[in-house]
Amino acid sequence: MGLFDRFKKKEITAAPTAEIALLVRQLQSVDAKQRLEACRALSSLGPRATDAVVPLMELLTDDDGDVCNAAAAALSSIQNDRA
């Protein structure tokens, strides 16, 4: 079972917080540095950041390789803490 299969099978129940909502908006920034910082911050939140899963998945194909890697790390952090 892959990482994305686990996200599909588990119900996401965490309520969004203002902090997470702000970070999710930051993921859509035109500035790669802002997207990178948001990914790292979401990674540190672990399962509390489940509302950011879809936007993080979209960043896996970002033009900036560092952003792609940080998004993958954030997804892994969210999943590992939920497993």
mmCIF file of the N, C-alpha and C atoms, coordinates in Angstrom:
data_MODEL
# 
_entry.id   MODEL 
# 
loop_
_atom_site.group_PDB 
_atom_site.id 
_atom_site.type_symbol 
_atom_site.label_atom_id 
_atom_site.label_alt_id 
_atom_site.label_comp_id 
_atom_site.label_asym_id 
_atom_site.label_entity_id 
_atom_site.label_seq_id 
_atom_site.pdbx_PDB_ins_code 
_atom_site.Cartn_x 
_atom_site.Cartn_y 
_atom_site.Cartn_z 
_atom_site.occupancy 
_atom_site.B_iso_or_equiv 
_atom_site.pdbx_formal_charge 
_atom_site.auth_seq_id 
_atom_site.auth_comp_id 
_atom_site.auth_asym_id 
_atom_site.auth_atom_id 
_atom_site.pdbx_PDB_model_num 
ATOM 1   N N  . MET A 1 1  ? 0.860   -1.182 0.000   1.00 0.00 ? 1  MET A N  1 
ATOM 2   C CA . MET A 1 1  ? 0.000   0.000  0.000   1.00 0.00 ? 1  MET A CA 1 
ATOM 3   C C  . MET A 1 1  ? 0.900   1.236  0.000   1.00 0.00 ? 1  MET A C  1 
ATOM 4   N N  . GLY A 1 2  ? 0.668   2.131  -0.934  1.00 0.00 ? 2  GLY A N  1 
ATOM 5   C CA . GLY A 1 2  ? 1.463   3.334  -1.061  1.00 0.00 ? 2  GLY A CA 1 
ATOM 6   C C  . GLY A 1 2  ? 0.953   4.469  -0.188  1.00 0.00 ? 2  GLY A C  1 
ATOM 7   N N  . LEU A 1 3  ? 1.727   5.515  -0.135  1.00 0.00 ? 3  LEU A N  1 
ATOM 8   C CA . LEU A 1 3  ? 1.403   6.688  0.677   1.00 0.00 ? 3  LEU A CA 1 
ATOM 9   C C  . LEU A 1 3  ? 0.049   7.276  0.301   1.00 0.00 ? 3  LEU A C  1 
ATOM 10  N N  . PHE A 1 4  ? -0.215  7.415  -0.996  1.00 0.00 ? 4  PHE A N  1 
ATOM 11  C CA . PHE A 1 4  ? -1.459  8.046  -1.425  1.00 0.00 ? 4  PHE A CA 1 
ATOM 12  C C  . PHE A 1 4  ? -2.662  7.147  -1.179  1.00 0.00 ? 4  PHE A C  1 
ATOM 13  N N  . ASP A 1 5  ? -2.455  5.835  -1.239  1.00 0.00 ? 5  ASP A N  1 
ATOM 14  C CA . ASP A 1 5  ? -3.535  4.897  -0.924  1.00 0.00 ? 5  ASP A CA 1 
ATOM 15  C C  . ASP A 1 5  ? -3.972  5.052  0.533   1.00 0.00 ? 5  ASP A C  1 
ATOM 16  N N  . ARG A 1 6  ? -3.020  5.286  1.402   1.00 0.00 ? 6  ARG A N  1 
ATOM 17  C CA . ARG A 1 6  ? -3.351  5.463  2.820   1.00 0.00 ? 6  ARG A CA 1 
ATOM 18  C C  . ARG A 1 6  ? -4.190  6.720  3.042   1.00 0.00 ? 6  ARG A C  1 
ATOM 19  N N  . PHE A 1 7  ? -3.859  7.795  2.318   1.00 0.00 ? 7  PHE A N  1 
ATOM 20  C CA . PHE A 1 7  ? -4.648  9.020  2.453   1.00 0.00 ? 7  PHE A CA 1 
ATOM 21  C C  . PHE A 1 7  ? -6.073  8.790  1.977   1.00 0.00 ? 7  PHE A C  1 
ATOM 22  N N  . LYS A 1 8  ? -6.223  8.019  0.911   1.00 0.00 ? 8  LYS A N  1 
ATOM 23  C CA . LYS A 1 8  ? -7.546  7.764  0.362   1.00 0.00 ? 8  LYS A CA 1 
ATOM 24  C C  . LYS A 1 8  ? -8.393  6.921  1.301   1.00 0.00 ? 8  LYS A C  1 
ATOM 25  N N  . LYS A 1 9  ? -7.768  5.992  2.030   1.00 0.00 ? 9  LYS A N  1 
ATOM 26  C CA . LYS A 1 9  ? -8.507  5.046  2.857   1.00 0.00 ? 9  LYS A CA 1 
ATOM 27  C C  . LYS A 1 9  ? -8.858  5.600  4.234   1.00 0.00 ? 9  LYS A C  1 
ATOM 28  N N  . LYS A 1 10 ? -8.143  6.606  4.695   1.00 0.00 ? 10 LYS A N  1 
ATOM 29  C CA . LYS A 1 10 ? -8.408  7.141  6.025   1.00 0.00 ? 10 LYS A CA 1 
ATOM 30  C C  . LYS A 1 10 ? -9.225  8.416  5.913   1.00 0.00 ? 10 LYS A C  1 
ATOM 31  N N  . GLU A 1 11 ? -10.179 8.523  6.757   1.00 0.00 ? 11 GLU A N  1 
ATOM 32  C CA . GLU A 1 11 ? -11.010 9.718  6.774   1.00 0.00 ? 11 GLU A CA 1 
ATOM 33  C C  . GLU A 1 11 ? -10.237 10.842 7.454   1.00 0.00 ? 11 GLU A C  1 
ATOM 34  N N  . ILE A 1 12 ? -10.231 11.985 6.839   1.00 0.00 ? 12 ILE A N  1 
ATOM 35  C CA . ILE A 1 12 ? -9.540  13.136 7.394   1.00 0.00 ? 12 ILE A CA 1 
ATOM 36  C C  . ILE A 1 12 ? -10.528 13.902 8.259   1.00 0.00 ? 12 ILE A C  1 
ATOM 37  N N  . THR A 1 13 ? -10.217 13.990 9.559   1.00 0.00 ? 13 THR A N  1 
ATOM 38  C CA . THR A 1 13 ? -11.178 14.573 10.484  1.00 0.00 ? 13 THR A CA 1 
ATOM 39  C C  . THR A 1 13 ? -10.680 15.824 11.199  1.00 0.00 ? 13 THR A C  1 
ATOM 40  N N  . ALA A 1 14 ? -9.442  16.194 10.993  1.00 0.00 ? 14 ALA A N  1 
ATOM 41  C CA . ALA A 1 14 ? -8.915  17.353 11.707  1.00 0.00 ? 14 ALA A CA 1 
ATOM 42  C C  . ALA A 1 14 ? -9.598  18.636 11.239  1.00 0.00 ? 14 ALA A C  1 
ATOM 43  N N  . ALA A 1 15 ? -10.001 19.438 12.188  1.00 0.00 ? 15 ALA A N  1 
ATOM 44  C CA . ALA A 1 15 ? -10.635 20.716 11.857  1.00 0.00 ? 15 ALA A CA 1 
ATOM 45  C C  . ALA A 1 15 ? -9.563  21.725 11.462  1.00 0.00 ? 15 ALA A C  1 
ATOM 46  N N  . PRO A 1 16 ? -9.825  22.517 10.434  1.00 0.00 ? 16 PRO A N  1 
ATOM 47  C CA . PRO A 1 16 ? -8.825  23.501 10.024  1.00 0.00 ? 16 PRO A CA 1 
ATOM 48  C C  . PRO A 1 16 ? -8.650  24.579 11.081  1.00 0.00 ? 16 PRO A C  1 
ATOM 49  N N  . THR A 1 17 ? -7.441  24.989 11.273  1.00 0.00 ? 17 THR A N  1 
ATOM 50  C CA . THR A 1 17 ? -7.161  26.095 12.177  1.00 0.00 ? 17 THR A CA 1 
ATOM 51  C C  . THR A 1 17 ? -6.752  27.287 11.321  1.00 0.00 ? 17 THR A C  1 
ATOM 52  N N  . ALA A 1 18 ? -6.731  28.435 11.948  1.00 0.00 ? 18 ALA A N  1 
ATOM 53  C CA . ALA A 1 18 ? -6.334  29.637 11.219  1.00 0.00 ? 18 ALA A CA 1 
ATOM 54  C C  . ALA A 1 18 ? -4.897  29.506 10.712  1.00 0.00 ? 18 ALA A C  1 
ATOM 55  N N  . GLU A 1 19 ? -4.040  28.899 11.514  1.00 0.00 ? 19 GLU A N  1 
ATOM 56  C CA . GLU A 1 19 ? -2.645  28.721 11.122  1.00 0.00 ? 19 GLU A CA 1 
ATOM 57  C C  . GLU A 1 19 ? -2.533  27.833 9.885   1.00 0.00 ? 19 GLU A C  1 
ATOM 58  N N  . ILE A 1 20 ? -3.249  26.725 9.893   1.00 0.00 ? 20 ILE A N  1 
ATOM 59  C CA . ILE A 1 20 ? -3.198  25.806 8.763   1.00 0.00 ? 20 ILE A CA 1 
ATOM 60  C C  . ILE A 1 20 ? -3.819  26.444 7.523   1.00 0.00 ? 20 ILE A C  1 
ATOM 61  N N  . ALA A 1 21 ? -4.913  27.146 7.698   1.00 0.00 ? 21 ALA A N  1 
ATOM 62  C CA . ALA A 1 21 ? -5.549  27.830 6.571   1.00 0.00 ? 21 ALA A CA 1 
ATOM 63  C C  . ALA A 1 21 ? -4.588  28.842 5.939   1.00 0.00 ? 21 ALA A C  1 
ATOM 64  N N  . LEU A 1 22 ? -3.854  29.562 6.773   1.00 0.00 ? 22 LEU A N  1 
ATOM 65  C CA . LEU A 1 22 ? -2.882  30.534 6.271   1.00 0.00 ? 22 LEU A CA 1 
ATOM 66  C C  . LEU A 1 22 ? -1.764  29.826 5.500   1.00 0.00 ? 22 LEU A C  1 
ATOM 67  N N  . LEU A 1 23 ? -1.286  28.717 6.048   1.00 0.00 ? 23 LEU A N  1 
ATOM 68  C CA . LEU A 1 23 ? -0.218  27.970 5.384   1.00 0.00 ? 23 LEU A CA 1 
ATOM 69  C C  . LEU A 1 23 ? -0.694  27.374 4.057   1.00 0.00 ? 23 LEU A C  1 
ATOM 70  N N  . VAL A 1 24 ? -1.930  26.907 4.013   1.00 0.00 ? 24 VAL A N  1 
ATOM 71  C CA . VAL A 1 24 ? -2.486  26.375 2.766   1.00 0.00 ? 24 VAL A CA 1 
ATOM 72  C C  . VAL A 1 24 ? -2.543  27.478 1.706   1.00 0.00 ? 24 VAL A C  1 
ATOM 73  N N  . ARG A 1 25 ? -2.943  28.669 2.100   1.00 0.00 ? 25 ARG A N  1 
ATOM 74  C CA . ARG A 1 25 ? -2.942  29.792 1.145   1.00 0.00 ? 25 ARG A CA 1 
ATOM 75  C C  . ARG A 1 25 ? -1.520  30.097 0.680   1.00 0.00 ? 25 ARG A C  1 
ATOM 76  N N  . GLN A 1 26 ? -0.552  29.985 1.604   1.00 0.00 ? 26 GLN A N  1 
ATOM 77  C CA . GLN A 1 26 ? 0.843   30.264 1.282   1.00 0.00 ? 26 GLN A CA 1 
ATOM 78  C C  . GLN A 1 26 ? 1.390   29.231 0.283   1.00 0.00 ? 26 GLN A C  1 
ATOM 79  N N  . LEU A 1 27 ? 0.845   28.024 0.300   1.00 0.00 ? 27 LEU A N  1 
ATOM 80  C CA . LEU A 1 27 ? 1.263   26.997 -0.664  1.00 0.00 ? 27 LEU A CA 1 
ATOM 81  C C  . LEU A 1 27 ? 0.983   27.417 -2.099  1.00 0.00 ? 27 LEU A C  1 
ATOM 82  N N  . GLN A 1 28 ? 0.061   28.354 -2.295  1.00 0.00 ? 28 GLN A N  1 
ATOM 83  C CA . GLN A 1 28 ? -0.317  28.804 -3.632  1.00 0.00 ? 28 GLN A CA 1 
ATOM 84  C C  . GLN A 1 28 ? 0.432   30.066 -4.067  1.00 0.00 ? 28 GLN A C  1 
ATOM 85  N N  . SER A 1 29 ? 1.392   30.503 -3.261  1.00 0.00 ? 29 SER A N  1 
ATOM 86  C CA . SER A 1 29 ? 2.154   31.707 -3.565  1.00 0.00 ? 29 SER A CA 1 
ATOM 87  C C  . SER A 1 29 ? 2.930   31.549 -4.875  1.00 0.00 ? 29 SER A C  1 
ATOM 88  N N  . VAL A 1 30 ? 3.147   32.658 -5.564  1.00 0.00 ? 30 VAL A N  1 
ATOM 89  C CA . VAL A 1 30 ? 3.978   32.633 -6.769  1.00 0.00 ? 30 VAL A CA 1 
ATOM 90  C C  . VAL A 1 30 ? 5.456   32.538 -6.395  1.00 0.00 ? 30 VAL A C  1 
ATOM 91  N N  . ASP A 1 31 ? 5.778   32.838 -5.147  1.00 0.00 ? 31 ASP A N  1 
ATOM 92  C CA . ASP A 1 31 ? 7.150   32.808 -4.649  1.00 0.00 ? 31 ASP A CA 1 
ATOM 93  C C  . ASP A 1 31 ? 7.484   31.405 -4.129  1.00 0.00 ? 31 ASP A C  1 
ATOM 94  N N  . ALA A 1 32 ? 8.447   30.748 -4.760  1.00 0.00 ? 32 ALA A N  1 
ATOM 95  C CA . ALA A 1 32 ? 8.828   29.390 -4.376  1.00 0.00 ? 32 ALA A CA 1 
ATOM 96  C C  . ALA A 1 32 ? 9.301   29.332 -2.924  1.00 0.00 ? 32 ALA A C  1 
ATOM 97  N N  . LYS A 1 33 ? 9.963   30.384 -2.459  1.00 0.00 ? 33 LYS A N  1 
ATOM 98  C CA . LYS A 1 33 ? 10.450  30.406 -1.075  1.00 0.00 ? 33 LYS A CA 1 
ATOM 99  C C  . LYS A 1 33 ? 9.274   30.363 -0.094  1.00 0.00 ? 33 LYS A C  1 
ATOM 100 N N  . GLN A 1 34 ? 8.207   31.058 -0.420  1.00 0.00 ? 34 GLN A N  1 
ATOM 101 C CA . GLN A 1 34 ? 7.013   31.048 0.432   1.00 0.00 ? 34 GLN A CA 1 
ATOM 102 C C  . GLN A 1 34 ? 6.363   29.660 0.440   1.00 0.00 ? 34 GLN A C  1 
ATOM 103 N N  . ARG A 1 35 ? 6.298   29.031 -0.720  1.00 0.00 ? 35 ARG A N  1 
ATOM 104 C CA . ARG A 1 35 ? 5.735   27.676 -0.797  1.00 0.00 ? 35 ARG A CA 1 
ATOM 105 C C  . ARG A 1 35 ? 6.583   26.692 0.006   1.00 0.00 ? 35 ARG A C  1 
ATOM 106 N N  . LEU A 1 36 ? 7.898   26.834 -0.110  1.00 0.00 ? 36 LEU A N  1 
ATOM 107 C CA . LEU A 1 36 ? 8.828   25.963 0.604   1.00 0.00 ? 36 LEU A CA 1 
ATOM 108 C C  . LEU A 1 36 ? 8.664   26.121 2.116   1.00 0.00 ? 36 LEU A C  1 
ATOM 109 N N  . GLU A 1 37 ? 8.593   27.337 2.583   1.00 0.00 ? 37 GLU A N  1 
ATOM 110 C CA . GLU A 1 37 ? 8.418   27.598 4.024   1.00 0.00 ? 37 GLU A CA 1 
ATOM 111 C C  . GLU A 1 37 ? 7.091   27.031 4.527   1.00 0.00 ? 37 GLU A C  1 
ATOM 112 N N  . ALA A 1 38 ? 6.051   27.156 3.725   1.00 0.00 ? 38 ALA A N  1 
ATOM 113 C CA . ALA A 1 38 ? 4.744   26.624 4.121   1.00 0.00 ? 38 ALA A CA 1 
ATOM 114 C C  . ALA A 1 38 ? 4.795   25.103 4.220   1.00 0.00 ? 38 ALA A C  1 
ATOM 115 N N  . CYS A 1 39 ? 5.450   24.461 3.271   1.00 0.00 ? 39 CYS A N  1 
ATOM 116 C CA . CYS A 1 39 ? 5.586   22.992 3.317   1.00 0.00 ? 39 CYS A CA 1 
ATOM 117 C C  . CYS A 1 39 ? 6.310   22.568 4.583   1.00 0.00 ? 39 CYS A C  1 
ATOM 118 N N  . ARG A 1 40 ? 7.379   23.251 4.897   1.00 0.00 ? 40 ARG A N  1 
ATOM 119 C CA . ARG A 1 40 ? 8.151   22.896 6.094   1.00 0.00 ? 40 ARG A CA 1 
ATOM 120 C C  . ARG A 1 40 ? 7.340   23.108 7.362   1.00 0.00 ? 40 ARG A C  1 
ATOM 121 N N  . ALA A 1 41 ? 6.590   24.183 7.412   1.00 0.00 ? 41 ALA A N  1 
ATOM 122 C CA . ALA A 1 41 ? 5.764   24.453 8.595   1.00 0.00 ? 41 ALA A CA 1 
ATOM 123 C C  . ALA A 1 41 ? 4.667   23.393 8.735   1.00 0.00 ? 41 ALA A C  1 
ATOM 124 N N  . LEU A 1 42 ? 4.046   23.025 7.630   1.00 0.00 ? 42 LEU A N  1 
ATOM 125 C CA . LEU A 1 42 ? 3.003   22.001 7.668   1.00 0.00 ? 42 LEU A CA 1 
ATOM 126 C C  . LEU A 1 42 ? 3.581   20.650 8.064   1.00 0.00 ? 42 LEU A C  1 
ATOM 127 N N  . SER A 1 43 ? 4.784   20.372 7.634   1.00 0.00 ? 43 SER A N  1 
ATOM 128 C CA . SER A 1 43 ? 5.446   19.127 8.000   1.00 0.00 ? 43 SER A CA 1 
ATOM 129 C C  . SER A 1 43 ? 5.611   19.024 9.513   1.00 0.00 ? 43 SER A C  1 
ATOM 130 N N  . SER A 1 44 ? 5.943   20.132 10.131  1.00 0.00 ? 44 SER A N  1 
ATOM 131 C CA . SER A 1 44 ? 6.158   20.124 11.582  1.00 0.00 ? 44 SER A CA 1 
ATOM 132 C C  . SER A 1 44 ? 4.855   19.941 12.365  1.00 0.00 ? 44 SER A C  1 
ATOM 133 N N  . LEU A 1 45 ? 3.716   20.159 11.711  1.00 0.00 ? 45 LEU A N  1 
ATOM 134 C CA . LEU A 1 45 ? 2.427   20.026 12.387  1.00 0.00 ? 45 LEU A CA 1 
ATOM 135 C C  . LEU A 1 45 ? 1.903   18.589 12.388  1.00 0.00 ? 45 LEU A C  1 
ATOM 136 N N  . GLY A 1 46 ? 2.505   17.739 11.573  1.00 0.00 ? 46 GLY A N  1 
ATOM 137 C CA . GLY A 1 46 ? 2.083   16.337 11.535  1.00 0.00 ? 46 GLY A CA 1 
ATOM 138 C C  . GLY A 1 46 ? 0.614   16.188 11.179  1.00 0.00 ? 46 GLY A C  1 
ATOM 139 N N  . PRO A 1 47 ? -0.115  15.311 11.892  1.00 0.00 ? 47 PRO A N  1 
ATOM 140 C CA . PRO A 1 47 ? -1.497  15.005 11.520  1.00 0.00 ? 47 PRO A CA 1 
ATOM 141 C C  . PRO A 1 47 ? -2.462  16.183 11.658  1.00 0.00 ? 47 PRO A C  1 
ATOM 142 N N  . ARG A 1 48 ? -2.083  17.211 12.376  1.00 0.00 ? 48 ARG A N  1 
ATOM 143 C CA . ARG A 1 48 ? -2.939  18.402 12.465  1.00 0.00 ? 48 ARG A CA 1 
ATOM 144 C C  . ARG A 1 48 ? -3.089  19.071 11.102  1.00 0.00 ? 48 ARG A C  1 
ATOM 145 N N  . ALA A 1 49 ? -2.169  18.779 10.198  1.00 0.00 ? 49 ALA A N  1 
ATOM 146 C CA . ALA A 1 49 ? -2.157  19.438 8.885   1.00 0.00 ? 49 ALA A CA 1 
ATOM 147 C C  . ALA A 1 49 ? -2.871  18.623 7.811   1.00 0.00 ? 49 ALA A C  1 
ATOM 148 N N  . THR A 1 50 ? -3.765  17.730 8.198   1.00 0.00 ? 50 THR A N  1 
ATOM 149 C CA . THR A 1 50 ? -4.439  16.889 7.203   1.00 0.00 ? 50 THR A CA 1 
ATOM 150 C C  . THR A 1 50 ? -5.249  17.699 6.196   1.00 0.00 ? 50 THR A C  1 
ATOM 151 N N  . ASP A 1 51 ? -5.676  18.880 6.551   1.00 0.00 ? 51 ASP A N  1 
ATOM 152 C CA . ASP A 1 51 ? -6.421  19.718 5.605   1.00 0.00 ? 51 ASP A CA 1 
ATOM 153 C C  . ASP A 1 51 ? -5.538  20.227 4.471   1.00 0.00 ? 51 ASP A C  1 
ATOM 154 N N  . ALA A 1 52 ? -4.233  20.066 4.609   1.00 0.00 ? 52 ALA A N  1 
ATOM 155 C CA . ALA A 1 52 ? -3.304  20.531 3.579   1.00 0.00 ? 52 ALA A CA 1 
ATOM 156 C C  . ALA A 1 52 ? -2.891  19.413 2.624   1.00 0.00 ? 52 ALA A C  1 
ATOM 157 N N  . VAL A 1 53 ? -3.430  18.208 2.793   1.00 0.00 ? 53 VAL A N  1 
ATOM 158 C CA . VAL A 1 53 ? -3.000  17.072 1.977   1.00 0.00 ? 53 VAL A CA 1 
ATOM 159 C C  . VAL A 1 53 ? -3.185  17.337 0.486   1.00 0.00 ? 53 VAL A C  1 
ATOM 160 N N  . VAL A 1 54 ? -4.349  17.760 0.079   1.00 0.00 ? 54 VAL A N  1 
ATOM 161 C CA . VAL A 1 54 ? -4.604  17.959 -1.357  1.00 0.00 ? 54 VAL A CA 1 
ATOM 162 C C  . VAL A 1 54 ? -3.689  19.044 -1.936  1.00 0.00 ? 54 VAL A C  1 
ATOM 163 N N  . PRO A 1 55 ? -3.579  20.218 -1.311  1.00 0.00 ? 55 PRO A N  1 
ATOM 164 C CA . PRO A 1 55 ? -2.659  21.219 -1.864  1.00 0.00 ? 55 PRO A CA 1 
ATOM 165 C C  . PRO A 1 55 ? -1.207  20.750 -1.876  1.00 0.00 ? 55 PRO A C  1 
ATOM 166 N N  . LEU A 1 56 ? -0.805  19.973 -0.869  1.00 0.00 ? 56 LEU A N  1 
ATOM 167 C CA . LEU A 1 56 ? 0.559   19.448 -0.850  1.00 0.00 ? 56 LEU A CA 1 
ATOM 168 C C  . LEU A 1 56 ? 0.769   18.452 -1.989  1.00 0.00 ? 56 LEU A C  1 
ATOM 169 N N  . MET A 1 57 ? -0.221  17.628 -2.253  1.00 0.00 ? 57 MET A N  1 
ATOM 170 C CA . MET A 1 57 ? -0.110  16.670 -3.351  1.00 0.00 ? 57 MET A CA 1 
ATOM 171 C C  . MET A 1 57 ? 0.062   17.394 -4.686  1.00 0.00 ? 57 MET A C  1 
ATOM 172 N N  . GLU A 1 58 ? -0.603  18.527 -4.833  1.00 0.00 ? 58 GLU A N  1 
ATOM 173 C CA . GLU A 1 58 ? -0.478  19.305 -6.063  1.00 0.00 ? 58 GLU A CA 1 
ATOM 174 C C  . GLU A 1 58 ? 0.937   19.851 -6.230  1.00 0.00 ? 58 GLU A C  1 
ATOM 175 N N  . LEU A 1 59 ? 1.641   20.080 -5.122  1.00 0.00 ? 59 LEU A N  1 
ATOM 176 C CA . LEU A 1 59 ? 3.001   20.615 -5.190  1.00 0.00 ? 59 LEU A CA 1 
ATOM 177 C C  . LEU A 1 59 ? 4.043   19.551 -5.512  1.00 0.00 ? 59 LEU A C  1 
ATOM 178 N N  . LEU A 1 60 ? 3.641   18.304 -5.573  1.00 0.00 ? 60 LEU A N  1 
ATOM 179 C CA . LEU A 1 60 ? 4.591   17.248 -5.911  1.00 0.00 ? 60 LEU A CA 1 
ATOM 180 C C  . LEU A 1 60 ? 5.115   17.390 -7.337  1.00 0.00 ? 60 LEU A C  1 
ATOM 181 N N  . THR A 1 61 ? 4.444   18.197 -8.140  1.00 0.00 ? 61 THR A N  1 
ATOM 182 C CA . THR A 1 61 ? 4.887   18.456 -9.516  1.00 0.00 ? 61 THR A CA 1 
ATOM 183 C C  . THR A 1 61 ? 5.277   19.925 -9.712  1.00 0.00 ? 61 THR A C  1 
ATOM 184 N N  . ASP A 1 62 ? 5.612   20.592 -8.628  1.00 0.00 ? 62 ASP A N  1 
ATOM 185 C CA . ASP A 1 62 ? 6.009   22.003 -8.686  1.00 0.00 ? 62 ASP A CA 1 
ATOM 186 C C  . ASP A 1 62 ? 7.262   22.162 -9.546  1.00 0.00 ? 62 ASP A C  1 
ATOM 187 N N  . ASP A 1 63 ? 7.421   23.316 -10.158 1.00 0.00 ? 63 ASP A N  1 
ATOM 188 C CA . ASP A 1 63 ? 8.596   23.596 -10.982 1.00 0.00 ? 63 ASP A CA 1 
ATOM 189 C C  . ASP A 1 63 ? 9.878   23.647 -10.156 1.00 0.00 ? 63 ASP A C  1 
ATOM 190 N N  . ASP A 1 64 ? 9.768   23.949 -8.868  1.00 0.00 ? 64 ASP A N  1 
ATOM 191 C CA . ASP A 1 64 ? 10.923  24.033 -7.978  1.00 0.00 ? 64 ASP A CA 1 
ATOM 192 C C  . ASP A 1 64 ? 11.119  22.687 -7.273  1.00 0.00 ? 64 ASP A C  1 
ATOM 193 N N  . GLY A 1 65 ? 12.259  22.069 -7.503  1.00 0.00 ? 65 GLY A N  1 
ATOM 194 C CA . GLY A 1 65 ? 12.532  20.758 -6.924  1.00 0.00 ? 65 GLY A CA 1 
ATOM 195 C C  . GLY A 1 65 ? 12.524  20.752 -5.404  1.00 0.00 ? 65 GLY A C  1 
ATOM 196 N N  . ASP A 1 66 ? 12.995  21.829 -4.788  1.00 0.00 ? 66 ASP A N  1 
ATOM 197 C CA . ASP A 1 66 ? 12.992  21.903 -3.323  1.00 0.00 ? 66 ASP A CA 1 
ATOM 198 C C  . ASP A 1 66 ? 11.572  21.904 -2.783  1.00 0.00 ? 66 ASP A C  1 
ATOM 199 N N  . VAL A 1 67 ? 10.674  22.578 -3.484  1.00 0.00 ? 67 VAL A N  1 
ATOM 200 C CA . VAL A 1 67 ? 9.269   22.607 -3.073  1.00 0.00 ? 67 VAL A CA 1 
ATOM 201 C C  . VAL A 1 67 ? 8.667   21.205 -3.207  1.00 0.00 ? 67 VAL A C  1 
ATOM 202 N N  . CYS A 1 68 ? 8.982   20.524 -4.296  1.00 0.00 ? 68 CYS A N  1 
ATOM 203 C CA . CYS A 1 68 ? 8.489   19.142 -4.479  1.00 0.00 ? 68 CYS A CA 1 
ATOM 204 C C  . CYS A 1 68 ? 8.938   18.259 -3.325  1.00 0.00 ? 68 CYS A C  1 
ATOM 205 N N  . ASN A 1 69 ? 10.208  18.332 -2.994  1.00 0.00 ? 69 ASN A N  1 
ATOM 206 C CA . ASN A 1 69 ? 10.747  17.511 -1.909  1.00 0.00 ? 69 ASN A CA 1 
ATOM 207 C C  . ASN A 1 69 ? 10.125  17.869 -0.565  1.00 0.00 ? 69 ASN A C  1 
ATOM 208 N N  . ALA A 1 70 ? 9.940   19.152 -0.313  1.00 0.00 ? 70 ALA A N  1 
ATOM 209 C CA . ALA A 1 70 ? 9.355   19.584 0.954   1.00 0.00 ? 70 ALA A CA 1 
ATOM 210 C C  . ALA A 1 70 ? 7.892   19.159 1.044   1.00 0.00 ? 70 ALA A C  1 
ATOM 211 N N  . ALA A 1 71 ? 7.178   19.203 -0.069  1.00 0.00 ? 71 ALA A N  1 
ATOM 212 C CA . ALA A 1 71 ? 5.785   18.751 -0.083  1.00 0.00 ? 71 ALA A CA 1 
ATOM 213 C C  . ALA A 1 71 ? 5.711   17.257 0.217   1.00 0.00 ? 71 ALA A C  1 
ATOM 214 N N  . ALA A 1 72 ? 6.602   16.485 -0.388  1.00 0.00 ? 72 ALA A N  1 
ATOM 215 C CA . ALA A 1 72 ? 6.639   15.039 -0.133  1.00 0.00 ? 72 ALA A CA 1 
ATOM 216 C C  . ALA A 1 72 ? 6.968   14.759 1.330   1.00 0.00 ? 72 ALA A C  1 
ATOM 217 N N  . ALA A 1 73 ? 7.906   15.505 1.884   1.00 0.00 ? 73 ALA A N  1 
ATOM 218 C CA . ALA A 1 73 ? 8.268   15.329 3.295   1.00 0.00 ? 73 ALA A CA 1 
ATOM 219 C C  . ALA A 1 73 ? 7.096   15.677 4.206   1.00 0.00 ? 73 ALA A C  1 
ATOM 220 N N  . ALA A 1 74 ? 6.373   16.731 3.864   1.00 0.00 ? 74 ALA A N  1 
ATOM 221 C CA . ALA A 1 74 ? 5.207   17.124 4.670   1.00 0.00 ? 74 ALA A CA 1 
ATOM 222 C C  . ALA A 1 74 ? 4.138   16.044 4.620   1.00 0.00 ? 74 ALA A C  1 
ATOM 223 N N  . LEU A 1 75 ? 3.874   15.512 3.428   1.00 0.00 ? 75 LEU A N  1 
ATOM 224 C CA . LEU A 1 75 ? 2.893   14.425 3.295   1.00 0.00 ? 75 LEU A CA 1 
ATOM 225 C C  . LEU A 1 75 ? 3.311   13.204 4.102   1.00 0.00 ? 75 LEU A C  1 
ATOM 226 N N  . SER A 1 76 ? 4.586   12.906 4.065   1.00 0.00 ? 76 SER A N  1 
ATOM 227 C CA . SER A 1 76 ? 5.101   11.768 4.816   1.00 0.00 ? 76 SER A CA 1 
ATOM 228 C C  . SER A 1 76 ? 4.947   11.993 6.312   1.00 0.00 ? 76 SER A C  1 
ATOM 229 N N  . SER A 1 77 ? 5.221   13.209 6.757   1.00 0.00 ? 77 SER A N  1 
ATOM 230 C CA . SER A 1 77 ? 5.083   13.539 8.176   1.00 0.00 ? 77 SER A CA 1 
ATOM 231 C C  . SER A 1 77 ? 3.634   13.428 8.634   1.00 0.00 ? 77 SER A C  1 
ATOM 232 N N  . ILE A 1 78 ? 2.732   13.907 7.810   1.00 0.00 ? 78 ILE A N  1 
ATOM 233 C CA . ILE A 1 78 ? 1.309   13.837 8.150   1.00 0.00 ? 78 ILE A CA 1 
ATOM 234 C C  . ILE A 1 78 ? 0.867   12.372 8.218   1.00 0.00 ? 78 ILE A C  1 
ATOM 235 N N  . GLN A 1 79 ? 1.281   11.584 7.239   1.00 0.00 ? 79 GLN A N  1 
ATOM 236 C CA . GLN A 1 79 ? 0.883   10.170 7.182   1.00 0.00 ? 79 GLN A CA 1 
ATOM 237 C C  . GLN A 1 79 ? 1.541   9.354  8.286   1.00 0.00 ? 79 GLN A C  1 
ATOM 238 N N  . ASN A 1 80 ? 2.833   9.532  8.518   1.00 0.00 ? 80 ASN A N  1 
ATOM 239 C CA . ASN A 1 80 ? 3.533   8.741  9.515   1.00 0.00 ? 80 ASN A CA 1 
ATOM 240 C C  . ASN A 1 80 ? 2.955   8.930  10.900  1.00 0.00 ? 80 ASN A C  1 
ATOM 241 N N  . ASP A 1 81 ? 2.539   10.123 11.205  1.00 0.00 ? 81 ASP A N  1 
ATOM 242 C CA . ASP A 1 81 ? 1.955   10.378 12.514  1.00 0.00 ? 81 ASP A CA 1 
ATOM 243 C C  . ASP A 1 81 ? 0.534   9.849  12.613  1.00 0.00 ? 81 ASP A C  1 
ATOM 244 N N  . ARG A 1 82 ? -0.120  9.608  11.473  1.00 0.00 ? 82 ARG A N  1 
ATOM 245 C CA . ARG A 1 82 ? -1.494  9.115  11.470  1.00 0.00 ? 82 ARG A CA 1 
ATOM 246 C C  . ARG A 1 82 ? -1.547  7.591  11.429  1.00 0.00 ? 82 ARG A C  1 
ATOM 247 N N  . ALA A 1 83 ? -0.468  6.974  10.985  1.00 0.00 ? 83 ALA A N  1 
ATOM 248 C CA . ALA A 1 83 ? -0.469  5.510  10.792  1.00 0.00 ? 83 ALA A CA 1 
ATOM 249 C C  . ALA A 1 83 ? -0.580  4.751  12.105  1.00 0.00 ? 83 ALA A C  1 
# 
